[in-house]
Amino acid sequence: MGERNKETGRDRGGRLFLILCTMIMLAGCAAPKEQKDPGGSQPEVPEATPAPVPLPSDYVTEEMYERAVAFREGDLTRLAAVMRRARAGEDITVGVIGGSITEGYSASNRAETSYACHMRNWWQERFPDSKVEYVNAGIGGTSSYLGVHRVQEDLLEQKPDFVIVEFSVNDGNNQFFKISYDNLLRRILLDENEPALLLLFTTQENGTSAQVNDALLGFGYGLPMISYGNAVLPSIEAGEFAWKDISPDNVHPNDRGHAVIGELLYRYLNDVYTRLEEIPEEVTPFTAKAQTKERYLKGRVLDASCLSPAEVGSFTEQVENWYFPYKNYWHTKGGGEAIVFEIEAANIGMLYQRDVDAAFGLYDVYIDGERVRSLNGYFEDGWGNSMEAVELYVSEEAALHRVEVRKNPDSTGDLFTILCWLVS
């Protein structure tokens, strides 16, 4: 979930900074190709042109849609190829990966009213003779740093044909997340199944979003992009509706907010399908060079199901069915003795539990005998129990490292949970 900051007293220019920055930078690079809006009024078309799938709602104006897609169109050959296969009756798989918005947080029924389900519904309604499998790899409170390490197991192993990535309210607008997001995009684009990829940019109420970073990367790879923030924030500023109409907090869309995203996706997919015969059948090979360091391209998750500690110390292995998906982990109730791992990697991170219970304590991480970071398991004044992914060690070459986790002498709490290691 994104940071729950209250709306600040920014002026109109500050409120629209995100939107204007992205539009200026990307529109300046190349003039956007006009995209028809199948949900609005259209010129008369030949009978052979397929009718658009009826929109699931009536919240998005033509101006909102035009703002949402005001990016260079990008390469559509992968997406068109998936549509052609589905039209021919072949089975396809559509998937999403992101944070709590993608998971469906604040939707009244995550299996029916989330934006991801609206996207799935479009494919099912457009291609009733095709079996459409659906994979939702959204996990609340997580960023693209965890995403790039888990995408293979959580999504790509299901061989998706079409993927939406949404991490813009979970990532920061900085170089660390630019690298992790770039590596995530490349990992999907380089997958042997060659899935079509669409980037979705969401926003907090005050405009906070990683959209600028993410859109520049998407532009560099020629990817289709849609901005929920560009669609809704100017309309709110103009008094057409209020943020509270689309969200119960300052981050997560409610059913109407999810419907807005769903309608944007319906309109976009309708538009592409209407123009299918104009798009080349040959899929453009992905040969673009990395825009950042390829640090996490082979990232993976190591939990208690596949990694045994060299010394277990005061920790025990746990297998528990709880809210978060990582159920094979290490937990201590006292922390009297350190737990030690031997991990071979160039880069090492940890996913650990943060809890509003003050019984959780402060623990130090040592790599090859050197303390690299202190991690506080107590989420004081937090919004709820969560998990946090942190990077601990970065290098250019893989090597065997001794990794210790021990209780800080000044810790007032005793509990600590290591959910998994993130290595590449």
C-alpha atoms as one frame of an Amber mdcrd trajectory, in Angstrom:
protein
   0.000   0.000   0.000   1.173   3.493  -0.608   2.086   5.885   2.159  -1.065
   7.264   3.726  -0.268  10.964   3.778  -3.104  13.396   4.230  -3.827  15.798
   1.371  -1.543  18.822   1.608  -2.440  22.395   0.859  -0.729  22.470  -2.504
  -1.859  24.995  -5.069  -3.267  24.030  -8.460   0.157  23.964 -10.122   1.604
  21.694  -7.440  -1.423  19.402  -7.595  -0.924  18.853 -11.329   2.887  18.638
 -11.264   2.887  14.890 -11.867   0.581  15.132 -14.865   2.297  18.083 -16.515
   5.816  16.671 -16.033   4.935  13.398 -17.668   3.021  14.961 -20.544   5.742
  17.534 -21.278   8.575  15.004 -21.239   6.821  12.301 -23.220   4.795  14.404
 -25.620   7.977  16.324 -26.386   9.768  13.137 -27.397   7.267  12.188 -30.061
   3.820  13.369 -30.997   1.219  10.908 -29.714  -0.664   9.050 -32.387  -4.325
   9.929 -32.158  -6.224   7.176 -30.386  -9.885   6.776 -31.153 -12.218   6.522
 -28.215 -14.663   3.702 -28.912 -16.659   4.660 -25.833 -17.479   8.112 -27.186
 -19.030   9.362 -30.404 -17.202   8.074 -33.496 -17.450   8.701 -37.218 -19.415
   6.122 -39.169 -17.222   3.080 -39.870 -17.459   0.230 -42.351 -19.635  -2.716
 -41.352 -16.551  -4.965 -41.203 -15.173  -2.996 -38.263 -15.914  -4.934 -35.044
 -18.206  -3.272 -32.550 -16.500  -2.365 -29.245 -17.243  -4.392 -26.157 -19.850
  -2.393 -24.168 -18.236  -0.367 -21.392 -18.733  -1.646 -17.820 -19.558   1.855
 -16.516 -20.170   5.443 -17.581 -17.709   7.410 -15.428 -14.993   8.311 -17.939
 -15.461  11.325 -20.184 -13.724  11.603 -23.529 -11.396  14.245 -22.050 -10.440
  11.914 -19.186  -9.654   9.125 -21.628  -7.590  11.367 -23.888  -5.496  12.505
 -20.907  -5.035   8.931 -19.713  -3.534   7.780 -23.026  -1.599  10.973 -23.870
   1.638   9.087 -24.389   3.357   7.930 -27.538   1.383   4.881 -28.623   4.306
   2.489 -28.645   4.576  -0.899 -30.315   1.297  -2.811 -30.486   2.403  -5.924
 -32.366   2.555  -8.154 -29.277  -0.880  -7.057 -28.106  -2.339  -7.472 -31.592
  -0.857 -10.982 -31.836  -2.598 -11.998 -28.596  -5.904 -10.619 -29.855  -5.538
 -12.515 -33.123  -4.875 -15.778 -31.309  -7.862 -15.236 -29.033 -10.042 -14.372
 -32.034  -9.006 -17.684 -33.588 -10.246 -19.492 -30.483  -6.874 -20.213 -28.888
  -6.647 -20.248 -25.091  -4.848 -17.264 -23.576  -3.728 -16.131 -20.134  -3.946
 -12.553 -18.882  -2.195 -11.388 -15.729  -1.433  -8.449 -13.479   1.344  -7.722
 -11.017   1.447  -4.827  -8.574   0.594  -3.730  -5.056  -2.620  -3.421  -3.075
  -4.534  -1.626  -5.829  -3.839  -4.525  -8.178  -4.698  -7.002  -5.421  -8.078
  -5.285  -5.209  -7.836  -3.538  -1.834 -10.958  -1.396  -1.131 -12.968  -3.062
  -3.892 -16.160  -4.516  -2.419 -15.458  -7.834  -4.153 -11.869  -8.380  -5.251
 -12.935 -11.214  -7.536 -15.525  -9.103  -9.345 -15.153  -5.334  -8.928 -11.387
  -4.730  -9.019  -9.796  -3.149 -12.083  -7.935  -6.392 -12.796 -11.232  -8.273
 -12.997 -12.635  -5.646 -15.351  -9.605  -6.242 -17.575 -10.172  -9.999 -17.455
 -13.848  -9.468 -18.296 -12.973  -7.546 -21.452 -10.989 -10.473 -22.812 -13.721
 -12.939 -21.903 -16.468 -10.812 -23.435 -14.493  -9.969 -26.568 -13.449 -13.582
 -27.209 -16.185 -15.922 -25.916 -14.755 -18.855 -27.919 -11.380 -18.563 -26.206
 -10.669 -19.876 -22.712  -9.195 -16.920 -20.822  -7.104 -17.818 -17.781  -6.488
 -15.055 -15.238  -3.557 -14.567 -12.845  -3.549 -11.837 -10.181  -0.056 -11.425
  -8.724  -0.879  -8.299  -6.717   0.410  -8.179  -3.128  -0.477  -5.249  -0.881
   2.271  -3.075   0.539   4.938  -4.259  -1.913   7.096  -2.559  -4.509   8.749
  -3.462  -7.791  11.883  -4.425  -5.811  10.049  -7.438  -4.410   8.132  -7.721
  -7.678  11.207  -8.336  -9.826  12.317 -11.142  -7.489   8.928 -12.892  -7.415
   7.616 -12.285 -10.942   8.973 -15.550 -12.325   7.257 -17.766  -9.768   4.132
 -15.683  -9.212   3.357 -14.755 -12.815   5.673 -15.831 -15.636   5.512 -19.533
 -14.810   1.796 -19.293 -15.712   2.867 -18.239 -19.253   0.798 -15.051 -19.514
   0.059 -13.616 -22.958  -0.917 -10.155 -21.709   0.415  -8.445 -18.557  -0.345
  -5.200 -16.728   2.276  -3.811 -14.317   1.139  -1.377 -11.590   3.589  -0.207
  -8.913   3.472   3.576  -9.219   2.092   4.338  -5.733   4.355   1.772  -4.065
   7.629   2.761  -5.718   9.450   6.013  -5.069  10.579   8.405  -7.796  14.254
   7.574  -7.271  17.090   5.606  -8.869  16.671   2.528  -6.673  13.109   1.945
  -7.829  13.960   3.012 -11.369  16.414   0.087 -11.490  14.004  -2.425  -9.955
  11.119  -1.321 -12.203  13.338  -1.405 -15.289  14.546  -4.908 -14.417  10.956
  -6.030 -13.857   9.880  -4.753 -17.281  12.863  -6.385 -18.980  12.263  -9.685
 -17.241   8.697  -9.760 -18.562   9.629  -8.571 -22.057  12.475 -11.087 -22.358
  10.345 -14.025 -21.219  10.204 -16.821 -23.760   6.407 -16.513 -24.018   6.788
 -12.912 -25.269   3.807 -11.454 -23.367   2.286  -8.151 -24.406   2.938  -5.583
 -21.675   0.916  -2.522 -20.649   1.962  -0.069 -17.937  -0.706   1.328 -15.605
   0.048   4.411 -13.501  -2.085   4.991 -10.403  -1.817   7.912  -7.989  -2.293
   9.052  -4.429  -4.734  11.847  -3.695  -1.972  14.470  -3.593  -0.465  13.322
  -6.884   2.336  11.258  -5.373   3.318   8.609  -7.913   6.363   7.128  -9.638
   4.687   7.841 -12.975   7.468  10.125 -14.259  10.183   7.494 -13.717   7.999
   4.656 -14.946   6.721   6.443 -18.039  10.217   7.376 -19.173  11.191   3.698
 -18.976   8.031   2.719 -20.818   8.782   5.283 -23.500  12.289   3.863 -23.890
  10.859   0.399 -24.565   7.968   1.581 -26.734   5.310   0.251 -24.360   1.600
   1.145 -24.209   0.804   3.201 -21.091  -2.350   4.377 -19.313  -2.485   6.910
 -16.464  -5.327   6.830 -13.952  -3.815   9.924 -12.317  -3.879  11.892 -15.563
  -7.537  10.925 -15.999  -8.896  11.794 -12.543  -6.774  14.546 -10.951  -7.609
  17.367 -13.399 -11.303  16.435 -13.242 -11.191  16.628  -9.449  -9.381  19.966
  -9.687 -12.145  21.194 -11.997 -14.834  20.164  -9.501 -16.359  17.442 -11.680
 -16.203  15.008  -8.750 -14.309  14.616  -5.481 -11.511  12.244  -4.504 -13.809
  10.746  -1.858 -16.102   9.629  -4.684 -13.419   7.271  -5.997 -11.484   6.321
  -2.844 -12.173   5.685   0.873  -8.643   6.831   1.805  -5.882   8.734   0.030
  -4.622   5.811  -2.078  -6.966   2.934  -2.870  -9.783   3.121  -5.429 -13.239
   2.053  -4.281 -15.607   0.281  -6.688 -16.097   3.469  -8.677 -12.359   4.112
  -8.811 -11.710   0.562  -9.985 -14.502   0.984 -12.524 -12.793   4.124 -13.861
  -9.577   2.153 -14.409 -11.578  -0.690 -15.890 -13.335   1.657 -18.281 -10.014
   3.172 -19.379  -8.769  -0.344 -20.127 -11.972  -1.277 -21.994 -11.716   1.829
 -24.153  -8.057   1.239 -24.882  -8.417  -2.456 -25.712 -11.504  -1.707 -27.798
  -9.526   0.870 -29.749  -6.644  -1.499 -30.454  -8.994  -4.307 -31.501 -10.939
  -1.979 -33.799  -7.649  -1.160 -35.568  -6.342  -4.725 -35.553  -6.053  -5.023
 -39.329  -3.851  -1.904 -39.429  -1.262  -3.421 -37.068   1.480  -5.593 -38.630
   1.138  -9.313 -37.984   4.860  -9.824 -37.472   5.764  -9.242 -33.827   8.554
  -6.726 -33.363  11.520  -8.425 -31.636  12.480  -6.921 -28.283  16.125  -5.896
 -28.674  16.266  -2.692 -26.623  19.243  -2.262 -24.337  18.733  -1.918 -20.597
  18.081   1.645 -19.438  19.621   0.984 -16.018  21.835  -1.703 -14.458  20.582
  -5.256 -15.010  20.972  -5.936 -11.302  17.908  -8.074 -10.555  17.231  -9.698
 -13.916  17.748 -13.163 -12.414  16.362 -12.321  -8.985  14.684 -15.023  -6.926
  13.085 -15.617  -3.545  14.660 -17.916  -0.949  12.430 -18.922   1.967  12.467
 -21.756   4.504  11.131 -24.193   1.906  14.366 -24.023  -0.102  17.026 -22.552
   2.192  18.329 -24.045   5.440  20.307 -21.886   7.878  23.878 -22.845   8.741
  23.031 -22.027  12.362  19.398 -21.719  13.448  20.164 -19.907  16.722  17.031
 -18.850  18.607  14.894 -18.895  15.448  12.509 -21.625  14.358  11.093 -22.439
  10.935   7.400 -21.652  10.679   4.723 -22.814   8.254   1.590 -20.793   8.800
  -1.447 -19.771   6.772  -1.546 -16.030   7.276  -2.494 -12.983   5.197   0.801
 -12.620   3.344   1.781 -15.238   0.768   5.170 -16.147   2.241   4.309 -18.924
   4.663   7.668 -20.693   5.074   9.727 -18.342   7.199  11.938 -17.970  10.261
  10.662 -16.490  13.525  12.106 -15.854  16.964  10.417 -15.064  20.245  13.576
 -14.112  22.079  16.521 -13.597  19.769  19.103 -14.754  22.265  21.247 -16.338
  19.539  21.784 -15.202  15.963  20.517 -17.112  12.950  23.196 -17.599  10.268
  22.823 -18.273   6.541  25.295 -18.970   3.781  23.987 -17.271   0.642  25.671
 -17.215  -2.754  24.682 -14.065  -4.621  25.887 -10.718  -5.905  22.960  -8.828
  -4.357  21.084  -9.643  -1.167  17.868  -8.248   0.275  15.396  -9.309   2.950
  11.629  -9.369   3.234  10.667  -9.124   6.905   7.518  -8.623   8.940   6.577
  -5.253  10.401   3.959  -5.467  13.131   2.005  -2.916  15.156   2.676  -5.089
  18.226   5.403  -3.456  20.345   6.680  -6.942  21.218   8.479  -6.923  17.847
  12.027  -5.692  18.151  15.093  -4.199  16.486  17.469  -6.662  14.797  20.830
  -6.160  13.105  21.983  -7.771   9.875  25.668  -8.660   9.446  27.167  -9.726
   6.120  30.643 -11.268   6.234  31.066  -9.948   9.761  30.103  -6.343   9.028
  26.865  -4.811  10.277  25.011  -3.487   7.239  21.639  -2.451   8.634  19.287
  -2.443  11.607  15.689  -3.495  10.930  12.814  -2.605  13.215  10.055  -5.195
  13.287   7.855  -2.848  15.315   5.690  -0.758  12.978   5.008   2.013  15.471
   1.920   4.078  14.595   1.636   2.037  11.393  -1.532   1.414   9.413  -1.428
  -2.321  10.170   0.712  -5.427  10.016   2.774  -5.496   6.854   5.984  -6.700
   5.299   8.915  -4.675   4.022  11.552  -5.514   1.425  14.978  -3.921   1.924
  18.203  -4.153  -0.018  21.177  -5.038   2.179  24.138  -5.762  -0.089  25.083
  -4.881  -3.683  28.102  -6.055  -5.680  29.123  -6.847  -9.249  29.920 -10.559
  -8.836  28.264 -13.458  -7.059  30.095 -14.906  -4.054  29.318 -16.973  -0.965
  28.394 -14.714   1.947  27.851 -15.364   5.645  24.671 -13.544   6.667  23.735
 -13.181  10.350  20.608 -11.721  11.932  20.879 -10.945  15.627  18.967  -8.908
  18.180  20.185  -5.343  18.708  21.347  -4.802  22.332  19.065  -1.754  22.622
  15.946  -3.520  21.341  12.922  -3.241  23.609  11.048  -5.988  21.739  11.973
  -9.648  21.331  10.009 -10.885  18.315  11.288 -10.849  14.749  10.280 -12.598
  11.505  12.407 -13.143   8.398   9.943 -13.939   5.607  12.488 -14.611   2.865
  15.721 -13.515   1.223  15.794 -11.694  -2.116  18.889 -12.620  -4.093  20.295
 -12.023  -7.540
